[in-house]
Amino acid sequence: KTTEPTIFIIFGGTGDLTKRKIMPALYNLFLANWLPENFAIIGSSSSKMTAEKYQQELLEAVNEFSRSGKTKKEDWAKFASHIGFQDADLTNAGAFKPFGKIIEQFKREWNQTPSLIYYCAVAPHFFCTIAENISKAKLENNPETTRIIIEKPFGTDLESAKELNRKLLNIFEEKQIYRIDHYLGKEVVQNIMAFRFANSIMEPLWNRNHVEHVQISVTEQIGIGTRGKYFEGAGILRDMIQNHLLQLLCIIAMEPPTSFKANEVRDRKVDVLKAMRKIESGKIESMAVRGQYSSGWVEGEEVLGYREEENVDPNSNTETYAALKLHIDNWRWQGVPFYLRTGKRLFKSASVITIQFKEIPHNIFVSADSGVPKQNRLVISIQPDMAIRFQLQSKVPGLEMNLNTVDVVFDYADNKKSDSPEAYETLLLDAIVGDQTLFMRADQVEAAWELIMPILNYWEKNNAQNFPNYSADSWGPENAEALIAKDGYHWFSLP
Ligand code: BG6
């Protein structure tokens, strides 16, 4: 918690992200007493409106999207008294001047230099324009107290990501830039660090000597909905793998950091990306599978195929599913394959990491009835089910020596779902207190792009001949099964 006065200036203050995520998160932080006494939220967009009208719009949004349900009148009134509105054309530096006045006014009122957070809740092509106009309008930009938050996508390929970083770093220092990957704020994802680095029994097992392979699945039941325009230019490799799935992989594979300092943790993650085996263009067919959904039935309703969705080319070559086999060339992970899969319109939504341990070296339970001991698994279930399960072999109680698999479970179900903070609450609070541990550093973003560029290039050059190749409500294309089956494994069913 911080007592430092704080001003949030939200560009894109009337947009979807602000309404669905940012405001509910700030409101819940306020309710739980995490915000400093002196704080102000200034929303901004191109349309003119009064602060009262803006507060009313946000009230409706928070009532709809907050995990704590409908707001109480007196709580909202207190919170809303911190919210103002300033219209501005983002592309016009002159229109940024009023923010300077607002900041000065709070400085005088609070008699202190506040922390200042510029939040770019806008389409990515505005990030640089906003940064440049902050600079041109000479708005407050003290490296110690001023921060800027941006949301993925950070570029659309390695070159554009580098350019974005370069431009932002002309105006802000790296320590001021908070790049959000909301997966890093998820409760269970944060717990992986605690599980790995606060327990002495994990580390000796966490390597090539004991781990056979790792699976990371982030499956989604939803289709592309109204995001066709964005998705056509992106595809699932850019939308999910470049960021969320590779970040999960980094947390699983990283070396123990020497401290929990932001740069120390992020250095160890970058090490992982740098150790990933380069994907040679001649080997892409054997390491990467892409898919696109066709129409189908989801919970009794017929849904469109990807190519029929709004703003999607009827001959689109964009992938809505991807599965990869990756290797990490270092001492810890040599020879341990990491399988990643993610897709839209799959059979169910679940984000799960499974670590499969090696077989026992010798089986003494050989009688036909006893059952062959299964391999141990650690199943880290991020959502919707939140749990960490160790699958062990155990004797079935009774007179005979029969085995079955039992789960040793850390289950979040005892905590009501609404008690777990949302990713955005964690991340916004970290941004307020100035902790960058869970944010993406420039080199992390670039290293992730570098890894996937050969696949992106190959897929762009070679159209998929078989699209659409999986039906809505299925588990994805058949060749994704083949990708893992040829190594003798199968995709685990998801809890
Ligand atoms: C976003 C992607 O980053 O993550 C979306 O752009 C995806 O396509 C979403 O649906 C998934 O996030 P979550 O938190 O719902 O798993």
Boltz pocket constraint, residues with backbone or C-beta under 6 A from the ligand:
constraints:
  - pocket:
      binder: B
      contacts: [[A, 182], [A, 220], [A, 239], [A, 240], [A, 351]]
      max_distance: 6.0
